[in-house]
Amino acid sequence: MVHNYTNFTGEYIKKVTEIDIAVTITTCCLSIIGAVIIFINLGRTYKRGEHISEPMKLLLYLTIADIFSAIGFLFGAIRFLYGDDISPEKVLACHLENDSGCIAQSFLTTMSSMSSFWWTSIIAFHLLWNSTDTDQSRSFNQSEHTRKGIQMFVYHLLSWAVPGAITITAMAKGILGSDLSVGSGAWCWISACLSDNERTIWMAVSGKGWEILISKRKHAQVDSSTPLIPTSNRPNEDIRFMYLWLIELCLRCFGTVRFIMAAIKRHTGYRSVHYEDVDIYLMHFQCFGDSAQALCSCLIFFGFR
């Protein structure tokens, strides 16, 4: 059910600037180029008959998700540039008309962003799993092959099927749409026409909740006596994957902080005098961070040798 909960327009109008749109478009284009570079390098490795390690295969799947995210954000920013999402009339009307372009873009970026985060977390888990199970796996080649097959099946199930099910459900229930950049940048995500509880729940279920839960789990692992990924006797490639997870976590943190801030304001009524300024500054960084993941992957693995 869609309602009109935007009874005032002050916090929505002219929140996204042309600079934010330009940053999003530029970063998305660079990420698409970065993803293509990754595809080309892995394709050349495969064509030469060279072995592609399991983490590099996981990087391929991550990059597939990231390039779809970049394409979606690029479409959203271009649409935002020529659309009227932030006009007073459309805000007050609460987007009662179905905007198929906005919904399609939200579907693509919501699913691909969740998939990207799952693949990033799976890479960190995969390296940890294999670093603690190396000796046993060497002793049982057949069981190792079976285990790897099951492991990869579970990886794909988590990274494609789960985000797909969540996003399809959200679209079917009319959840996707323009959020008036309350939790996003120059693109659509969760409709601003939902109730406060629905918006918070669906923002959590469709991405931010998973990020917070998994980030807390990894933070606890880092604080424990056992490091997330032991760096001694580890190949340089594995160290790069460790940095990949940390960097992509940092890229996503701006949107996560904005989500937490908006949820607190939405449900408690608490609003710092500096809320708007902080939120806008974070949104500037989010426009870069959410769009730059394929670019950073390319730089980590093929830019800085």
Residue pairs with C-beta under 8 A, 6 or more apart in sequence:
1 174
2 94
2 95
2 96
2 174
2 191
2 193
2 194
3 94
3 193
3 194
3 195
4 92
4 93
4 94
4 96
4 193
5 94
5 192
5 193
5 194
5 195
5 196
6 12
6 91
6 92
6 94
6 180
6 192
6 193
9 88
9 91
9 92
11 182
11 276
12 86
12 91
12 180
12 181
12 182
12 192
13 86
13 87
13 88
13 91
14 86
15 86
15 180
15 181
15 280
15 283
16 80
16 86
16 181
16 185
16 186
16 283
18 81
19 284
20 185
20 186
20 283
20 284
20 287
21 77
21 80
21 81
21 186
21 287
23 284
23 287
23 288
23 291
24 73
24 74
24 76
24 77
24 185
24 186
24 187
24 287
24 288
24 291
25 74
25 77
25 78
27 70
27 287
27 288
27 291
27 292
27 295
28 70
28 71
28 73
28 74
28 77
28 291
29 70
29 74
30 292
30 295
31 66
31 67
31 69
31 70
31 291
31 292
31 293
31 294
31 295
32 67
32 70
32 71
32 74
32 294
33 295
33 298
34 294
34 295
34 296
34 297
34 298
34 299
35 63
35 66
35 67
35 70
35 294
35 297
35 298
36 67
37 298
37 302
38 59
38 60
38 63
38 294
38 297
38 298
38 301
38 302
39 60
39 63
41 301
41 302
42 52
42 56
42 59
42 60
45 52
46 52
53 237
54 126
54 130
54 148
55 123
55 126
55 127
55 237
55 238
55 241
56 237
58 119
58 122
58 123
58 126
58 155
59 123
59 241
59 244
59 297
59 301
61 119
61 155
61 156
61 159
62 116
62 119
62 120
62 123
62 297
63 294
63 297
65 112
65 113
65 115
65 116
65 119
65 159
66 112
66 116
66 293
66 294
66 297
67 294
68 108
68 109
68 111
68 112
68 115
69 108
69 109
69 112
69 113
69 116
69 290
69 291
69 293
69 294
70 291
70 293
70 294
71 108
72 105
72 108
72 109
72 112
72 187
73 109
73 185
73 187
73 290
73 291
74 291
75 101
75 105
75 108
76 102
76 105
76 106
76 109
76 186
76 187
76 188
77 185
77 186
77 187
79 101
79 102
79 105
79 187
80 186
80 187
81 186
84 90
85 95
85 102
85 178
85 180
86 180
86 181
91 180
94 192
94 193
95 102
95 177
95 178
95 191
95 192
95 193
96 193
99 177
99 178
99 188
102 176
102 177
102 178
102 188
103 171
103 176
103 177
103 188
105 187
105 188
106 176
106 177
106 187
106 188
106 189
106 190
107 167
107 171
107 176
109 187
109 188
109 189
110 163
110 166
110 167
110 170
110 176
110 189
110 206
110 207
111 163
111 164
111 166
111 167
112 163
113 207
113 290
114 162
114 163
114 166
114 167
114 206
114 207
114 210
115 159
115 160
115 163
116 248
116 293
117 207
117 210
117 211
117 214
117 248
117 252
118 158
118 159
118 162
118 163
118 210
119 155
119 159
120 244
120 245
120 248
120 249
121 214
121 218
121 245
122 155
122 158
122 159
123 241
123 244
123 245
124 218
124 228
124 229
124 241
124 242
124 245
126 151
126 155
127 229
127 238
127 241
127 242
128 221
128 228
128 229
129 151
130 137
131 229
131 230
131 234
137 144
137 147
138 144
166 205
166 206
167 176
167 206
170 176
170 190
170 202
170 205
170 206
174 191
175 190
175 191
175 194
175 198
175 202
175 206
176 188
176 189
176 190
176 191
177 188
177 190
177 191
177 192
177 193
178 188
178 191
178 192
179 188
179 189
179 190
179 191
179 192
179 199
180 192
181 283
182 192
182 262
183 189
183 190
183 203
183 208
183 255
183 258
183 259
183 262
184 255
184 286
184 290
185 283
185 286
185 287
185 290
186 287
189 203
189 206
190 199
190 202
190 203
190 206
191 199
192 199
194 202
196 266
196 267
199 266
200 263
200 266
200 267
203 209
203 259
203 263
204 212
204 259
208 255
208 256
208 259
211 252
211 256
212 256
212 260
215 249
215 256
218 228
218 245
218 249
221 227
221 228
222 228
228 242
229 238
229 239
229 241
229 242
231 239
231 242
240 300
240 301
243 300
244 296
244 297
244 300
244 301
247 296
247 300
248 293
248 296
248 297
250 289
251 288
251 289
251 290
251 292
251 293
251 296
252 289
252 290
253 289
254 282
254 283
254 285
254 286
254 289
254 290
255 282
255 286
255 289
255 290
257 282
258 279
258 282
258 283
258 286
261 275
261 278
261 279
261 282
262 279
264 270
265 271
265 275
272 278
